[in-house]
Amino acid sequence: VCGLPQGRFSASEEAPPQYSAYQQGGLPDVRFPRADAPMGHASNECERRDSKQEGVRVSIYRTLDAVPHLEYYDNAAGRTRRSRPSLEVLQTSEGSTCKDEGAKKKKAAGPVRFGWVTGVMIRCMLNIWGVILFLRLPWITSQAGILLTWLIICISVTVTSVTALSVSAIATNGRVSSGGTYFMISRTLGPELGGPIGLVFAFANALASALNTVGFAETIRDLLLEYNLYIVDPLNDVRIIGVITITVLLLISLAGMEWESKAQILFFIVLLVSFINYFVGTVMPPTQEKQSTGFFSYRSEILLNNLFPDWRGPEGGFFQLFAIFFPSATGILSGVNICGDLKEPETAIPKGTLMAIFYTTLSYLLISATVGACVVRDATGNINDTLLSNSSELCEGLGCSFGWNFTRCEDKGSCSFGLANNYQVINMVSGFGPLIYAGIFAATLSSALGFMVSAPKIFQCLCRDNIYPYIGFFGKGYGKNSEPLRAYILAYLIAVCFILIGQLNVIAPLISNFFLCSYALINFSCFHVSITNSPGWRPAFKYYSRWTSLFGAIISVVLMFLLTWWAALISFGLIIFLFGYLAYKKPQVNWGSSVQASTYNMALSYSVSLSGVEDHIKNFRPQCLVLTGPPHLRPALVDFVSSFTKNISLMICGNILMSDDKSGLSQRTTASLVKWLNQRKVRSFFAPISAKGLREGTCNLMQASGLGKLKPNTLFMGFKMNWQQCSPHMLEDYINTINDTFDSNYGVCILRMMDGLDITEEMLSEGRTISHRQFFSGHISEKTQSDQIKTIFQNKQGKKTIDVYWISDDGGLTLLVPYLLTRRKRWNRCKVRVFIVGEQQTMEKDRQESVKRLGFIVMTDSDRPPISKKFEENIAPFRLRDEDHEQGTIHELKRLSPWKVSDKDLDALSRREARPLCLKRSGLCSFRSLPVPQSDCPSSLYMAWLDALTRGLYCPALLIRGNQQNVLTFYCQ
């Protein structure tokens, strides 16, 4: 096989051959290990050292080739990606001796990383077991009843479980960096949707921290009220305690993730103890004091009574209660939000998140059922309200069957205790009350702490992506874990603002909408990337479905509007505003999003469908192949064509490289020129090609450019200003290019500017680039990309005229291009004057009528002066006079120099086509019919003819000619 090394083999054949890394004769040496060497041990010292230090083995093909290695495919942010040798290196290098790539660097202490239990499962469970569990779940059970409470829990769990499946699929599709939910959505759907949801979700996490802090402050206030203590008043006490608490949590967060993780484990243990304490309390015989507050242990009567709803107050309603409960299920993304601090996020996130959902759902169902089976809805808390003490009063209600008369407070609606009135029911039911308080503290503080950590992490990732202005200040990280200290302060200030509201039931619906909005986009991300069939979508987690993700997205949006419609409108309004900003700014990032994959799919599908559609004159568009060379050298030509093709038809900027330097074909050069076009807001493709000359390169471009029906039909090129000074062969090549274009059934347009189109000398004089070689190869400096040169075609044209000299009927392209120009905002105030050569009395009426249908002004030009003196001067250097040569000599000279002009050639031109030379009026822009070069017309004569048509005009002149096929129709056919 060609390229395989000629190896030297030892006598031993028990071990496979080893390929050494040193070069001999341009090929690597192939050896078997020594008989005394262990199996698989390389005999070459250099390779042995490399394998120890770098873990890299070379290929058998070349000494520079490397075997497949996982690190070559690692695109994770913040990681140093190793690269394999490029093709250029492999093609040009003669080989490589073993080189020591440097001494081993001392390994710095790595950041703290967490496993799936402590990093995901416990963190998610703590954030789910929040303030709602201890302080609102019994109250929700009293309002909705056990059955509807279970329905609320099941709907919430359905949304979060579907979202968890989508999150698991996205998280296992590749390495997830810091930023959690924002990172996944932005890298899946792109920055336009990722940016808004990143801001919204970071804000929602800050609000969730405030919610749990308010729950903690309520518990402390209730404890103080039991002993008739208060700071100012009940509402302000919640505010004061909440601000102090969030400040302490901020200090714990600033201490680092390691301390925060230890605090979370402590909270988790306390919560487990408090749950055990609660369930033990439900089976303990109730004391008389507990019975007065409505607790009677497990009773079938209480269970049956609490199965069904009993709506009370303005918050009594299914969706109102759902809005209050749903924030308790929003902790499922806590592990995802710190994915940058996980050891193996690809496995930790699915396992930890789903396990957390299962255990917390079970706990919510059990607690709502047990508390609904043990506690009546209304009680006075007065131990004197037994039936024996009130034997003379009428007793009605469930308490009567247990020996208690709560009728009086039930009728007046003044009961202070019971399932419907007391937020501290779980504390009252438990075996040892202080342990429940410890559980409440652990649940609220752990959730508040978790959200306080999540919000800055998300916001830091968003800031580092730099897709929004003025927020990069908060992206800076500190310490080995790159802690976002500045973002912590921002999240703290947001949380304080909402803590000052002081009412948990007001904050909860706001958070529900923000989280539901995030869940909707996460599910939609998974669905969208699944249907694009992108090869890059390869999740290791297989237990998901695109249709389940779509269902999760739809139900999340529906619930947003059913819960709090005005908050849903605010959320969507904010996201649409942020989306519109990014769609307008178009941040320069490329994350391989599903939107890109979907765009490709649609473009491919529509292109194939279009290939089966027959052309129709009403749908004709001038699809332009523009010979710009490097586009930044001829900006006027680029801007003019872009003026009427942008968002309407195809435009391809062609660059023909006629030198031996092929650097202009490199991907880097092409990318820099495309970037220049994008910064100039030109909607165009760029196609470089290498050829020996202009004619060959143009033919190759016309044959190779385009796809299906999206192929150019019109060639745009610049006027050859140096046609008198250039070599005759180059002039011949230029004219033959026009001939070949007509032969290919293309239209031809030649643009001439008074000062020329090429600005190479101007840019070199300003020092914008380094050398001529860089210009013609297409290299662009950063300054050239950002410092765009303005041309006349980028200005508003005002009330000016566009003169069109429609001398030859070419099918209508001469009229169509100026019409398309006037449809643009910059040109829409311009008037088009169409000059038709001929006498007014002999002009055809239908010709006038057809032009007027386009809204043009029709005029005539009947003057026909003779050929100008300047025209004769231009031709003089190329003249071949008949009187100076014999007839045979003239034929031989014409054969050797076809660009020479004989008297016969000049007479033929003056008889046929002299009349256009008189057209000298000019407005804002002049369009003139391009004469078709005759096969026997010398190139110099034809070029002088074009020069005479456009000379003396102080406005851009366009010589234009269609391919003699209709491109306009004035009737609906």
Secondary structure as GFF3:
##gff-version 3
##sequence-region A 1 973
A	DSSP	beta_strand	18	24	.	.	.	ID=ss1
A	DSSP	beta_strand	27	31	.	.	.	ID=ss2
A	DSSP	alpha_helix	45	53	.	.	.	ID=ss3
A	DSSP	three_ten_helix	70	73	.	.	.	ID=ss4
A	DSSP	alpha_helix	87	92	.	.	.	ID=ss5
A	DSSP	alpha_helix	116	116	.	.	.	ID=ss6
A	DSSP	pi_helix	117	121	.	.	.	ID=ss7
A	DSSP	alpha_helix	122	128	.	.	.	ID=ss8
A	DSSP	alpha_helix	131	135	.	.	.	ID=ss9
A	DSSP	alpha_helix	137	171	.	.	.	ID=ss10
A	DSSP	alpha_helix	180	189	.	.	.	ID=ss11
A	DSSP	alpha_helix	191	226	.	.	.	ID=ss12
A	DSSP	alpha_helix	234	254	.	.	.	ID=ss13
A	DSSP	alpha_helix	257	283	.	.	.	ID=ss14
A	DSSP	alpha_helix	288	292	.	.	.	ID=ss15
A	DSSP	alpha_helix	300	305	.	.	.	ID=ss16
A	DSSP	alpha_helix	318	325	.	.	.	ID=ss17
A	DSSP	three_ten_helix	326	333	.	.	.	ID=ss18
A	DSSP	alpha_helix	334	337	.	.	.	ID=ss19
A	DSSP	three_ten_helix	339	341	.	.	.	ID=ss20
A	DSSP	alpha_helix	345	374	.	.	.	ID=ss21
A	DSSP	three_ten_helix	398	402	.	.	.	ID=ss22
A	DSSP	alpha_helix	407	412	.	.	.	ID=ss23
A	DSSP	alpha_helix	425	429	.	.	.	ID=ss24
A	DSSP	alpha_helix	433	465	.	.	.	ID=ss25
A	DSSP	three_ten_helix	472	475	.	.	.	ID=ss26
A	DSSP	alpha_helix	485	499	.	.	.	ID=ss27
A	DSSP	alpha_helix	504	531	.	.	.	ID=ss28
A	DSSP	alpha_helix	546	563	.	.	.	ID=ss29
A	DSSP	alpha_helix	565	585	.	.	.	ID=ss30
A	DSSP	alpha_helix	594	611	.	.	.	ID=ss31
A	DSSP	three_ten_helix	617	619	.	.	.	ID=ss32
A	DSSP	beta_strand	624	627	.	.	.	ID=ss33
A	DSSP	three_ten_helix	631	633	.	.	.	ID=ss34
A	DSSP	alpha_helix	635	645	.	.	.	ID=ss35
A	DSSP	beta_strand	651	657	.	.	.	ID=ss36
A	DSSP	three_ten_helix	663	665	.	.	.	ID=ss37
A	DSSP	alpha_helix	667	679	.	.	.	ID=ss38
A	DSSP	beta_strand	685	690	.	.	.	ID=ss39
A	DSSP	alpha_helix	694	704	.	.	.	ID=ss40
A	DSSP	beta_strand	714	718	.	.	.	ID=ss41
A	DSSP	alpha_helix	728	743	.	.	.	ID=ss42
A	DSSP	beta_strand	747	752	.	.	.	ID=ss43
A	DSSP	alpha_helix	760	765	.	.	.	ID=ss44
A	DSSP	alpha_helix	772	777	.	.	.	ID=ss45
A	DSSP	alpha_helix	782	786	.	.	.	ID=ss46
A	DSSP	three_ten_helix	792	794	.	.	.	ID=ss47
A	DSSP	beta_strand	801	805	.	.	.	ID=ss48
A	DSSP	alpha_helix	813	822	.	.	.	ID=ss49
A	DSSP	beta_strand	831	837	.	.	.	ID=ss50
A	DSSP	alpha_helix	845	852	.	.	.	ID=ss51
A	DSSP	beta_strand	857	861	.	.	.	ID=ss52
A	DSSP	alpha_helix	869	875	.	.	.	ID=ss53
A	DSSP	three_ten_helix	876	878	.	.	.	ID=ss54
A	DSSP	beta_strand	879	880	.	.	.	ID=ss55
A	DSSP	three_ten_helix	882	884	.	.	.	ID=ss56
A	DSSP	alpha_helix	887	896	.	.	.	ID=ss57
A	DSSP	beta_strand	901	902	.	.	.	ID=ss58
A	DSSP	alpha_helix	903	912	.	.	.	ID=ss59
A	DSSP	three_ten_helix	915	918	.	.	.	ID=ss60
A	DSSP	beta_strand	925	929	.	.	.	ID=ss61
A	DSSP	alpha_helix	939	950	.	.	.	ID=ss62
A	DSSP	beta_strand	957	961	.	.	.	ID=ss63
###
